[in-house]
Amino acid sequence: LRMLLVKGSIAATRNEPARARAIADQMLEIDPANEGGTILLARSLLMAGDRAGAIATMEASIAKDGESVQKLMVLLDLHAGRNDFRNVARTFARLFTLEPDNVTLRLEYAKVLYEQGKTDRALEMLARLTRAHPGDRDLEQGIVDIWNEIGSAGIDLGRVRRFVAASGDDRLKIALGHLLLDEGSAAEAEAMLRPFVDKRDISVTNVEADVLYAGALSRLGRGREALALIDRVLAFDRNHPRALLMRVRISIARNDLAQALRDAQLLTRDNPDMVDGRLELARIYILRKEPILADKAYALAMSQLSADDDMLAAYVDYQIDKGRPAMARDAASRFTRENPRSREGWRQRASLCIDARDGDCVAQSFSALAQIPGGPQIRRKLEEELKRRGDVKIERVNAPAGQGSPPVAGR
């Protein structure tokens, strides 16, 4: 059975649904209750475009042989793939019963709630977690990571302020400062972060607050103070990427493009996966009126960070600004082929196709968005834009092969 499972997994990875199905059937003939065979069967059905059949397979196995974390994780992905939040929530509840002390699982659910726009429920979940696990540094970091990933646009900052005030936790206060800076509330961010900076030496525990505080100072027009603080951080840790990025931005704001260029080149050399560093380097070339170097910087970053949503968004904006919409569409098309589960990729592609009045492309993008968690909300907004414009005719089509039905895997 183990060897068959390996062979079946290889067939699934190669997108060979018929072979994967045959191996799954063989496994289940040997052991009808085999979990690996059941999951492989569900994967093969999904690859063949039968998501409902895959869900029915998993539910039948659970009803007959009992629940397991692995089965429920697969079922969770299947429901999420068609944006069925009701069943996603129910499956999470079943997982919570099996894993009552799994904090990571509950953080994952809180993130889903944020993505669904249910910010009140997300904060309620986080509040219960912090009450149950006071002072848990891993939990606090998990909350910070969620907030940073969702960003200020997707979070009710008023409620987050009250939540952070009630918790009194320093790490959450720093995260709120980050969100405020992201939102553009530099003065409030400065006030939130000031206690972590005043009269303290740079240390591992407060270095992130120092970097964010420097950003707030720069936004408030206090560039000299910001630069002095960043220089102190870099004296403490000369390779700190966020500090180096901040110095690049401060130098640009002070019109010191030579210093900005030196730092940006160092930053991208040592941190090639850092999108912000790549974008600042290209921005410097633009400010220095070196368009060929700017083009090369964007092209290289897009080719090397080909799965990054933020990189795609920046590249599309750049090409549009340059009057090259066809290059933007080509990039978005390539991105969605390589990253079929990316909401941002399909949003970008749909928007570009709307602008190009390409009805077939719009229909394809809408079909893909309908099957991605969080995608239907994006689709509805784009449909409203289409109604306002009224100049793009689309036909209802199925999702492109392989793009609406990603492989199912346990988490």
C-alpha positions in Angstrom: 0.0 0.0 0.0 2.8 2.4 0.8 4.4 1.8 -2.6 1.1 2.3 -4.3 0.5 5.5 -2.5 3.9 6.8 -3.6 3.0 5.9 -7.2 -0.4 7.5 -6.9 1.1 10.7 -5.5 3.5 10.9 -8.4 0.6 10.5 -10.9 -1.3 13.2 -9.1 1.7 15.5 -9.1 2.0 14.9 -12.9 -1.7 15.8 -13.3 -2.6 12.3 -14.5 -6.1 11.8 -13.0 -6.9 8.5 -14.7 -3.7 6.8 -13.5 -4.1 8.3 -10.0 -7.7 7.0 -9.9 -6.7 3.5 -11.0 -4.1 3.4 -8.2 -6.5 4.7 -5.6 -9.1 2.0 -6.7 -6.4 -0.6 -6.4 -5.5 0.6 -2.9 -9.1 0.6 -1.7 -9.6 -2.9 -3.1 -6.8 -4.1 -0.8 -8.0 -2.0 2.2 -11.4 -0.3 1.8 -10.8 1.9 4.8 -7.3 3.0 3.7 -7.0 6.7 4.4 -4.3 7.3 1.8 -6.3 5.6 -0.9 -9.4 7.6 0.0 -7.5 10.9 -0.2 -5.9 9.9 -3.5 -9.3 9.0 -4.9 -10.6 12.5 -3.9 -7.5 14.1 -5.5 -8.1 12.2 -8.7 -11.7 13.2 -8.9 -10.8 16.8 -8.3 -8.2 16.8 -11.0 -10.9 15.4 -13.3 -13.1 18.4 -12.5 -15.5 16.5 -10.1 -15.1 18.5 -6.9 -18.6 17.4 -5.7 -17.5 13.8 -6.1 -14.3 14.4 -4.2 -16.3 15.9 -1.3 -18.8 13.1 -1.4 -15.9 10.6 -1.3 -14.4 12.2 1.8 -17.7 12.5 3.6 -18.6 8.9 2.9 -15.3 7.7 4.2 -15.7 9.8 7.4 -19.3 8.5 7.9 -18.1 4.9 7.4 -14.7 4.8 9.0 -14.6 7.9 11.3 -13.1 11.3 11.3 -9.4 12.0 11.3 -7.4 15.2 11.1 -6.0 14.4 7.7 -9.4 13.6 6.2 -10.9 16.8 7.6 -8.0 18.9 6.3 -8.6 17.5 2.8 -12.3 18.2 3.2 -11.5 21.7 4.4 -9.5 22.4 1.2 -12.2 21.0 -1.0 -14.9 23.3 0.6 -12.5 26.3 0.5 -11.8 25.7 -3.1 -15.4 26.5 -4.0 -15.6 29.3 -1.4 -18.2 27.4 0.6 -17.6 29.3 3.9 -20.5 27.6 5.7 -19.0 24.2 5.3 -15.4 25.6 5.8 -16.6 26.8 9.2 -18.3 23.5 10.0 -15.2 21.6 9.1 -13.0 23.8 11.3 -15.5 23.1 14.1 -15.0 19.4 13.6 -11.3 19.8 13.6 -11.4 21.8 16.8 -13.2 18.8 18.4 -10.4 16.5 17.4 -7.6 19.0 18.2 -8.9 21.0 21.2 -5.5 22.4 22.1 -4.3 23.2 18.5 -3.6 27.0 18.6 -2.2 27.0 15.0 -5.5 25.6 13.7 -7.5 28.4 15.4 -5.1 31.1 14.1 -5.8 29.6 10.6 -9.5 30.0 11.2 -9.1 33.6 12.4 -7.2 34.3 9.1 -10.1 32.8 7.1 -12.5 35.0 9.0 -10.5 38.1 8.2 -10.4 37.0 4.5 -14.1 36.7 4.5 -14.6 40.2 6.0 -15.8 38.8 9.3 -13.5 41.0 11.4 -15.6 40.9 14.5 -15.6 37.1 14.7 -11.9 37.0 13.9 -11.1 39.3 16.8 -13.4 37.3 19.1 -11.4 34.2 18.2 -8.1 35.9 18.9 -9.4 37.3 22.2 -10.4 33.8 23.3 -6.9 32.5 22.4 -5.1 35.2 24.3 -7.2 34.6 27.4 -6.6 30.9 27.2 -2.9 31.3 26.5 -1.7 34.5 28.3 1.9 35.4 27.5 2.3 32.8 24.8 4.9 34.3 22.5 4.2 32.0 19.6 0.5 32.9 19.7 1.4 36.6 19.8 3.7 36.2 16.9 1.0 34.3 15.0 -1.5 37.2 15.6 1.1 39.7 14.4 1.8 37.6 11.3 -1.9 37.5 10.4 -2.4 41.3 10.9 0.7 42.0 8.8 -0.5 39.7 6.0 -4.0 41.0 5.9 -2.9 44.6 6.2 -4.7 47.7 7.5 -7.2 47.7 4.6 -8.7 44.4 5.7 -8.8 45.0 9.4 -11.1 47.1 11.6 -8.4 49.3 13.2 -10.7 50.7 15.8 -11.4 47.2 17.1 -7.8 46.2 16.9 -6.9 49.3 19.0 -9.3 48.2 21.7 -8.1 44.7 21.5 -4.4 45.7 21.9 -5.2 48.1 24.7 -7.0 45.3 26.6 -4.2 42.9 26.0 -1.4 45.3 27.1 1.0 43.1 25.1 4.1 44.9 23.7 4.4 42.8 20.6 0.8 43.5 19.7 1.4 47.2 20.2 4.3 47.1 17.8 2.2 45.2 15.3 -0.6 47.9 15.7 2.1 50.6 15.1 3.0 48.7 11.9 -0.6 48.7 10.7 -1.0 52.4 11.5 2.1 53.2 9.5 0.7 51.1 6.7 -2.5 53.0 6.8 -0.8 56.4 6.7 -1.5 57.4 10.3 2.1 58.3 11.0 1.4 60.5 14.0 -0.5 57.8 15.8 2.1 55.2 14.9 4.8 57.5 16.3 2.9 57.8 19.6 2.3 54.1 19.7 5.9 53.2 19.1 7.7 55.9 21.1 7.7 54.1 24.4 9.7 51.3 22.8 12.4 53.7 21.6 12.8 56.4 24.3 15.9 56.0 26.4 16.5 52.4 25.3 19.5 50.9 23.6 19.0 49.0 20.4 18.4 45.3 21.3 16.9 42.2 19.7 13.6 42.8 21.5 13.0 46.3 20.3 14.8 46.6 17.0 11.6 46.1 15.0 10.0 49.0 16.9 13.0 51.2 16.2 12.8 50.5 12.5 9.1 51.3 12.4 9.6 54.4 14.5 12.1 55.7 12.1 9.5 55.2 9.3 7.0 57.2 11.3 9.5 60.0 11.8 10.3 60.1 8.1 6.6 60.3 7.2 6.3 63.2 9.7 9.1 65.1 7.9 11.7 64.4 10.6 14.1 62.8 8.2 17.3 63.7 10.1 16.1 62.0 13.3 14.9 59.0 11.3 18.2 58.6 9.6 20.1 58.9 12.9 17.9 56.2 14.4 18.3 53.8 11.4 22.1 54.3 11.5 22.0 53.2 15.2 20.0 50.1 14.2 22.5 49.3 11.4 25.4 49.8 13.8 23.7 47.2 16.0 22.9 44.8 13.1 24.5 46.0 9.8 22.5 43.3 7.8 19.1 44.1 9.2 17.0 44.1 6.0 14.0 46.2 7.2 16.4 48.8 8.6 18.4 48.9 5.3 15.1 49.2 3.4 14.0 52.1 5.7 17.3 53.8 5.1 16.8 53.5 1.3 13.4 55.2 1.7 14.6 57.9 3.9 17.5 58.6 1.5 15.0 58.8 -1.4 12.9 61.2 0.7 16.0 63.4 1.3 16.9 63.1 -2.4 20.2 61.4 -1.6 19.9 59.0 -4.5 23.5 57.9 -4.5 23.2 56.6 -0.9 19.8 55.1 -1.7 21.3 53.3 -4.7 24.2 51.8 -2.7 21.9 50.6 0.0 19.3 49.2 -2.4 21.9 47.3 -4.4 23.2 45.8 -1.2 19.7 45.0 0.0 18.7 43.2 -3.2 22.0 41.3 -3.3 21.6 39.9 0.2 17.8 39.6 0.2 16.8 38.7 -3.4 13.3 37.5 -2.2 12.4 40.9 -0.7 9.9 42.5 -3.0 10.1 45.9 -1.4 13.8 46.0 -1.9 13.5 45.2 -5.6 10.8 47.8 -6.1 12.9 50.5 -4.4 15.9 49.7 -6.6 13.7 50.1 -9.7 12.2 53.3 -8.3 15.7 54.8 -7.8 16.6 54.1 -11.4 13.4 55.9 -12.5 14.3 58.9 -10.3 17.8 58.9 -11.8 16.2 58.9 -15.2 17.7 55.5 -16.2 14.7 53.8 -17.8 16.6 50.9 -19.3 18.0 49.9 -15.9 14.5 50.4 -14.4 13.0 48.1 -17.1 15.7 45.5 -16.4 15.2 45.7 -12.6 11.4 45.1 -13.0 11.9 42.3 -15.5 14.5 40.5 -13.4 12.4 40.9 -10.2 9.2 39.6 -12.0 11.1 36.5 -13.4 12.7 35.7 -10.1 9.7 36.4 -7.9 7.2 34.9 -10.2 4.8 33.7 -7.5 4.6 36.9 -5.5 1.3 38.8 -5.7 2.8 42.1 -4.7 5.5 41.8 -7.3 2.9 41.2 -10.0 0.8 44.2 -8.9 3.8 46.5 -9.0 4.9 45.1 -12.4 1.5 45.6 -13.9 1.3 49.2 -12.5 4.7 49.9 -14.0 3.8 48.6 -17.4 0.5 50.5 -17.5 2.3 53.7 -16.4 4.7 53.2 -19.3 1.8 52.7 -21.8 2.5 49.0 -22.3 -0.8 47.3 -21.4 -0.1 44.3 -23.6 3.0 43.5 -21.5 1.0 43.8 -18.4 -1.6 41.4 -19.7 1.1 38.9 -20.8 2.6 39.0 -17.3 -0.8 38.5 -15.6 -1.6 35.6 -18.0 1.7 33.9 -17.2 1.3 34.5 -13.5 -2.2 32.8 -13.4 -0.9 29.8 -15.4 1.9 29.4 -12.8 -0.2 30.4 -9.8 -3.7 29.2 -10.4 -4.8 29.8 -6.8 -3.8 33.4 -6.6 -6.7 35.7 -6.0 -4.6 38.8 -6.8 -3.3 37.2 -10.0 -6.8 36.6 -11.3 -8.0 40.0 -10.1 -5.2 41.7 -12.0 -5.9 39.6 -15.1 -9.6 40.3 -15.0 -9.1 44.0 -14.6 -6.6 44.1 -17.5 -9.0 42.1 -19.7 -11.9 44.5 -18.8 -9.7 47.4 -19.8 -8.9 45.6 -23.1 -12.6 44.7 -23.7 -11.6 41.1 -24.0 -14.8 39.3 -23.0 -13.5 35.7 -23.3 -10.6 36.6 -21.0 -12.9 38.3 -18.5 -15.2 35.2 -18.4 -12.2 32.9 -17.9 -10.9 35.0 -15.0 -14.4 35.3 -13.4 -14.8 31.5 -13.6 -11.4 31.0 -11.9 -12.2 33.5 -9.2 -15.5 31.7 -8.4 -13.5 28.7 -7.3 -10.8 30.3 -5.2 -11.3 31.2 -1.5 -12.1 34.9 -1.3 -12.4 35.0 -5.1 -16.2 35.5 -5.3 -16.0 38.8 -3.4 -13.4 40.1 -5.9 -15.5 38.9 -8.7 -18.6 40.7 -7.5 -16.7 44.0 -7.3 -15.4 43.5 -10.8 -18.9 42.7 -12.0 -20.1 46.0 -10.6 -17.3 47.7 -12.6 -18.5 45.9 -15.7 -22.0 47.1 -15.2 -20.9 50.7 -14.8 -18.9 50.5 -18.0 -21.3 48.4 -20.0 -18.9 48.0 -22.9 -17.6 44.4 -22.4 -19.7 41.5 -23.4 -18.8 38.2 -21.7 -20.1 34.6 -22.1 -20.3 32.1 -19.2 -17.4 29.6 -19.5 -15.9 26.8 -17.4 -12.6 27.3 -15.5 -9.5 26.6 -17.6 -8.2 23.1 -17.2 -6.0 22.7 -14.1 -6.7 26.3 -13.0 -9.9 25.9 -11.1 -9.1 22.6 -9.4 -5.8 22.7 -7.5 -4.6 19.5 -6.0 -5.8 18.6 -2.5 -3.3 18.2 0.2 -3.3 18.0 4.0 -1.9 21.1 5.8 
